[in-house]
C-alpha cells in the first residue's frame, strides 16, 4: 500500500500506518488524573468567585491566544507570520494549556494528520472507538507503531533554543501561573486556575476532536479518504473556532476556520486584530493555496457571499 507523506512525516519502505498497538502512557495518564483530581478539589473544597474568574480568564487566554492561534494556526500550520517574540509568547501560552510542549504538540498533530490522510486509518488516530474507549485512548495512552515513519521538524523550530528549553520543561511552565495565583488567592486559586483549567482543557480538546470526526455539518469532503472532519455548529465561540473541523480538513493552511456565514471564529478575530496592529502578516485564507487532492463541496445551499468567496473549491 502506498503511503502519503506530509510536510513533516515521511514513510520508509518498512513503514506501516496500521501495524502497532495502543499502550498506556504513564506520565500522560498520571498528569491527567492528577489535574482532574485537583480540579474536583477546587470545586468541592475551595468554591470561590475569584477562583472562577481566574479559571475563566486563564482558560480564555491560553486556549484562544495560546493553543488555537499560537500552537495550531501559527506554529503547526504557519497560517500567518508574526514577530519572533510574539510567536514565542503565543506558543508559551499554548504550552500552558497542559497538553504538551511545542515539539510534542507538532508531533501529535502531524502524526494524526498523517494517519488520517492514508486510505486506511486505525481507530486510535481516527477517533474510531466509542466515547469511553476513545477517551481512555486519547488521554491516557499512545498508539505505538511497529514501523513508524520518519518525523522531522523544520530546523527553524527544532533548533530554536527557547522552544527546546520549553519542550524539556513544558510541565514546569505551570509554576509561573501557579506562583501568581498562590500570591493572589492561595492554594484554592491555584487549583482553579491551574488544575481545573488543565483538566477542562484536556477533556474539552478530546471531546471536540472526537465529536468532530463522528458527524455534524459537512461543507466539504476529501474524496478517497475514510476519515472526514465535521463542523460542530453552535460551538464556534466556545472553542474559539476550533469546532469547525470540517473546514480545517478542507483548508488546513487557512488561518480562518469559520469560513461560512454564522461560523464564529474568535481565534481568527484575534489574528485580524494582530494584523491591524502590524503584529501579523501573510495571513492565509481558504484560497491562499491550491485545493488539496480530493476536495469536493458537499452542500449545494451556498449563499451568494459564500459562493463568491469559495468559488475555487465548488
C-alpha positions as CSV (number, residue, x, y, z in Angstrom):
1,X,0.0,0.0,0.0
2,X,1.4,3.4,-1.0
3,X,1.5,5.8,1.9
4,X,1.0,9.6,1.6
5,X,3.8,11.8,3.0
6,X,3.1,15.1,4.6
7,X,5.4,18.1,5.3
8,X,6.9,16.6,8.4
9,X,6.1,12.9,8.2
10,X,7.8,10.6,5.7
11,X,7.2,6.9,5.2
12,X,10.1,4.5,4.6
13,X,9.9,1.2,2.8
14,X,9.2,-0.6,6.2
15,X,6.6,1.9,7.4
16,X,3.1,0.7,8.1
17,X,0.3,3.1,9.1
18,X,-1.7,0.3,10.7
19,X,0.6,-2.1,12.4
20,X,1.1,-1.2,16.1
21,X,-0.5,-1.3,19.5
22,X,-2.1,1.0,22.0
23,X,0.0,1.3,25.1
24,X,-0.6,3.0,28.4
25,X,1.4,6.3,28.7
26,X,2.1,6.5,32.4
27,X,3.3,10.2,32.6
28,X,0.4,11.4,30.4
29,X,-2.1,9.4,32.4
30,X,-0.8,10.5,35.8
31,X,-0.7,14.1,34.6
32,X,-4.3,13.9,33.5
33,X,-5.6,12.2,36.6
34,X,-3.7,14.5,38.9
35,X,-5.2,17.6,37.4
36,X,-8.7,16.2,37.3
37,X,-8.4,15.4,41.0
38,X,-7.1,18.9,41.6
39,X,-10.0,20.4,39.6
40,X,-12.5,18.4,41.7
41,X,-10.9,19.6,44.9
42,X,-11.2,23.2,43.6
43,X,-14.9,22.8,43.1
44,X,-15.7,20.9,46.3
45,X,-13.2,22.4,48.8
46,X,-12.4,25.9,47.6
47,X,-15.5,27.3,46.0
48,X,-14.6,30.9,45.1
49,X,-15.8,33.6,42.7
50,X,-12.2,34.8,42.5
51,X,-11.1,31.3,41.6
52,X,-13.8,31.1,38.9
53,X,-12.6,34.4,37.5
54,X,-9.0,33.1,37.4
55,X,-10.2,29.9,35.7
56,X,-12.2,31.7,33.0
57,X,-9.6,34.3,32.3
58,X,-6.6,32.0,32.0
59,X,-8.6,29.4,30.1
60,X,-9.7,32.0,27.5
61,X,-6.1,33.4,27.1
62,X,-4.3,30.0,26.9
63,X,-6.9,28.3,24.7
64,X,-7.5,31.1,22.3
65,X,-4.3,33.1,22.0
66,X,-2.1,30.1,23.1
67,X,-3.5,26.8,21.7
68,X,-5.7,27.9,18.8
69,X,-3.7,30.8,17.5
70,X,-0.1,30.2,18.7
71,X,0.2,26.5,18.7
72,X,-2.2,25.4,16.0
73,X,-2.5,28.1,13.4
74,X,0.9,29.7,13.8
75,X,3.5,27.1,14.9
76,X,1.9,24.0,13.3
77,X,0.3,25.3,10.1
78,X,2.2,28.6,9.5
79,X,-1.1,30.2,8.6
80,X,0.3,33.6,9.3
81,X,3.6,35.3,10.3
82,X,4.4,37.2,13.5
83,X,7.4,38.7,15.1
84,X,9.5,36.0,16.8
85,X,9.0,37.5,20.3
86,X,5.2,37.3,19.8
87,X,5.3,33.9,18.2
88,X,7.3,32.5,21.2
89,X,4.9,34.2,23.6
90,X,1.8,32.7,22.0
91,X,3.4,29.3,21.9
92,X,4.3,29.6,25.6
93,X,0.7,30.4,26.3
94,X,-0.3,27.3,24.3
95,X,2.1,25.2,26.4
96,X,0.2,26.4,29.5
97,X,-2.9,24.6,28.2
98,X,-1.1,21.5,29.6
99,X,-1.2,19.1,26.6
100,X,2.5,19.0,25.6
101,X,5.5,21.2,24.7
102,X,5.8,22.7,21.2
103,X,7.6,19.7,19.7
104,X,5.1,17.3,21.3
105,X,2.2,19.2,20.0
106,X,3.6,19.3,16.5
107,X,4.3,15.6,16.6
108,X,0.8,14.7,18.0
109,X,-0.9,16.9,15.5
110,X,1.1,15.9,12.4
111,X,1.1,12.1,13.2
112,X,-2.7,12.2,13.5
113,X,-2.9,14.2,10.3
114,X,-0.6,11.8,8.5
115,X,-2.7,8.8,9.6
116,X,-5.9,10.5,8.5
117,X,-4.5,11.1,5.0
118,X,-4.0,7.4,4.4
119,X,-6.5,5.2,2.7
120,X,-6.6,3.1,5.8
121,X,-6.5,4.7,9.2
122,X,-6.5,2.8,12.6
123,X,-9.2,3.6,15.1
124,X,-6.9,5.4,17.5
125,X,-5.8,8.4,15.3
126,X,-9.3,8.4,13.6
127,X,-11.2,8.6,16.9
128,X,-12.9,5.5,15.6
129,X,-13.8,4.0,19.0
130,X,-16.8,4.8,21.2
131,X,-16.8,7.7,23.6
132,X,-15.4,6.0,26.7
133,X,-12.8,3.9,25.0
134,X,-11.6,6.8,22.9
135,X,-11.4,9.0,26.0
136,X,-9.1,6.4,27.6
137,X,-7.0,6.0,24.4
138,X,-6.5,9.7,23.8
139,X,-5.9,11.0,27.3
140,X,-4.1,8.0,28.9
141,X,-2.5,6.1,26.0
142,X,-0.5,6.4,22.8
143,X,-0.5,4.5,19.6
144,X,2.9,2.9,19.1
145,X,3.6,1.9,15.5
146,X,5.8,-1.2,14.9
147,X,7.5,0.5,12.0
148,X,6.8,4.3,12.3
149,X,7.5,6.9,9.6
150,X,10.3,9.4,9.8
151,X,9.3,12.6,11.6
152,X,11.2,15.8,11.0
153,X,10.5,19.3,12.4
154,X,11.9,22.2,10.3
155,X,15.2,23.5,11.7
156,X,14.0,27.0,12.4
157,X,11.7,25.4,15.0
158,X,13.6,22.3,16.0
159,X,16.8,24.3,16.7
160,X,15.2,27.3,18.4
161,X,16.8,27.4,21.9
162,X,13.6,28.8,23.5
163,X,11.4,26.0,22.1
164,X,14.0,23.4,23.0
165,X,14.0,24.6,26.6
166,X,10.2,24.8,26.7
167,X,9.9,21.2,25.3
168,X,12.2,19.9,28.1
169,X,10.3,21.6,30.8
170,X,6.8,22.0,29.5
171,X,5.1,20.7,32.6
172,X,7.1,23.0,34.8
173,X,5.7,26.1,32.9
174,X,2.6,25.8,35.2
175,X,4.8,27.1,38.1
176,X,4.6,30.6,36.6
177,X,0.8,31.0,36.8
178,X,0.7,28.9,40.0
179,X,3.0,31.3,41.8
180,X,1.0,34.3,40.8
181,X,-2.3,32.6,41.7
182,X,-1.0,31.5,45.0
183,X,0.1,35.0,45.8
184,X,-3.3,36.4,44.9
185,X,-5.6,33.7,46.3
186,X,-3.8,30.9,47.9
187,X,-4.0,27.2,47.1
188,X,-7.6,27.4,46.1
189,X,-6.9,29.8,43.2
190,X,-4.0,27.5,42.1
191,X,-6.4,24.6,41.9
192,X,-8.9,26.7,40.0
193,X,-6.5,28.4,37.7
194,X,-4.1,25.5,37.0
195,X,-5.6,22.1,37.8
196,X,-9.2,22.7,36.9
197,X,-8.2,24.7,33.8
198,X,-5.9,22.0,32.6
199,X,-8.5,19.2,33.3
200,X,-11.2,21.1,31.4
201,X,-8.8,21.9,28.5
202,X,-7.7,18.3,28.1
203,X,-11.2,16.8,28.3
204,X,-12.6,19.5,26.1
205,X,-9.9,19.1,23.5
206,X,-10.5,15.4,23.3
207,X,-14.4,15.8,23.3
208,X,-14.3,18.3,20.4
209,X,-11.8,16.2,18.5
210,X,-13.9,13.0,19.0
211,X,-17.2,14.6,18.0
212,X,-15.7,16.4,15.0
213,X,-14.7,13.1,13.5
214,X,-18.0,11.4,14.2
215,X,-20.6,13.6,12.4
216,X,-22.1,17.0,12.1
217,X,-22.3,19.7,9.4
218,X,-20.1,19.0,6.5
219,X,-19.5,21.6,3.8
220,X,-16.6,19.7,2.1
221,X,-15.3,16.2,1.9
222,X,-11.9,14.8,1.0
223,X,-12.9,12.0,-1.5
224,X,-11.0,8.8,-1.3
225,X,-10.2,9.0,2.4
226,X,-12.0,7.1,5.2
227,X,-11.6,9.9,7.8
228,X,-13.6,13.1,7.4
229,X,-13.9,16.2,9.5
230,X,-17.2,17.8,10.5
231,X,-18.2,21.2,11.9
232,X,-19.9,21.3,15.3
233,X,-22.4,24.1,15.0
234,X,-23.0,26.3,17.9
235,X,-19.6,25.7,19.5
236,X,-17.6,28.2,17.5
237,X,-17.4,30.9,20.1
238,X,-16.8,28.5,23.0
239,X,-14.0,26.7,21.1
240,X,-12.5,29.9,19.6
241,X,-13.2,28.5,16.1
242,X,-11.7,25.0,16.6
243,X,-15.0,23.3,16.3
244,X,-15.1,23.9,12.6
245,X,-13.0,20.8,11.9
246,X,-14.6,20.0,8.6
247,X,-13.4,23.4,7.3
248,X,-10.0,22.7,8.7
249,X,-9.8,19.3,6.9
250,X,-10.7,21.2,3.7
251,X,-8.3,24.1,4.2
252,X,-5.6,23.1,6.7
253,X,-3.4,26.1,5.6
254,X,-6.0,28.7,6.4
255,X,-5.9,31.0,9.5
256,X,-9.6,31.3,9.2
257,X,-11.5,28.3,10.4
258,X,-15.1,29.7,10.4
259,X,-15.4,30.3,6.7
260,X,-19.2,30.3,6.2
261,X,-21.9,32.6,7.3
262,X,-22.7,32.4,11.0
263,X,-19.5,30.5,11.9
264,X,-18.0,32.4,14.8
265,X,-14.2,32.3,14.9
266,X,-12.7,34.3,17.8
267,X,-9.2,32.9,17.1
268,X,-9.4,34.5,13.6
269,X,-10.7,37.7,15.1
270,X,-7.6,37.8,17.3
271,X,-5.3,37.2,14.3
272,X,-7.0,40.0,12.4
273,X,-6.6,42.3,15.4
274,X,-2.9,41.5,15.4
275,X,-2.8,42.2,11.7
276,X,-4.4,45.6,12.2
277,X,-1.7,46.4,14.8
278,X,1.1,45.3,12.4
279,X,1.9,42.3,14.5
280,X,0.7,39.7,11.9
281,X,1.1,39.5,8.2
282,X,0.8,37.0,5.3
283,X,-2.4,35.8,6.9
284,X,-3.7,32.9,4.8
285,X,-7.3,32.3,3.9
286,X,-9.1,29.3,2.2
287,X,-8.0,30.4,-1.3
288,X,-4.4,31.2,-0.4
289,X,-3.2,27.8,-1.6
290,X,-4.3,25.3,-4.2
291,X,-7.1,23.0,-3.1
292,X,-5.9,19.7,-1.6
293,X,-6.4,16.5,-3.6
294,X,-9.9,15.1,-3.5
295,X,-11.6,18.2,-2.0
296,X,-15.2,18.5,-3.1
297,X,-18.2,20.6,-2.0
298,X,-20.9,18.7,-0.2
299,X,-23.7,21.3,0.4
300,X,-25.4,22.9,-2.5
301,X,-27.1,25.5,-0.3
302,X,-24.4,28.2,-0.6
303,X,-25.2,31.9,-0.1
304,X,-24.2,34.4,-2.7
305,X,-21.5,35.7,-0.3
306,X,-20.1,32.3,0.5
307,X,-20.3,31.2,-3.2
308,X,-18.3,34.2,-4.3
309,X,-15.7,33.6,-1.6
310,X,-15.3,29.9,-2.2
311,X,-15.9,29.6,-6.0
312,X,-12.5,28.0,-6.4
313,X,-13.5,25.0,-4.3
314,X,-17.0,24.3,-5.5
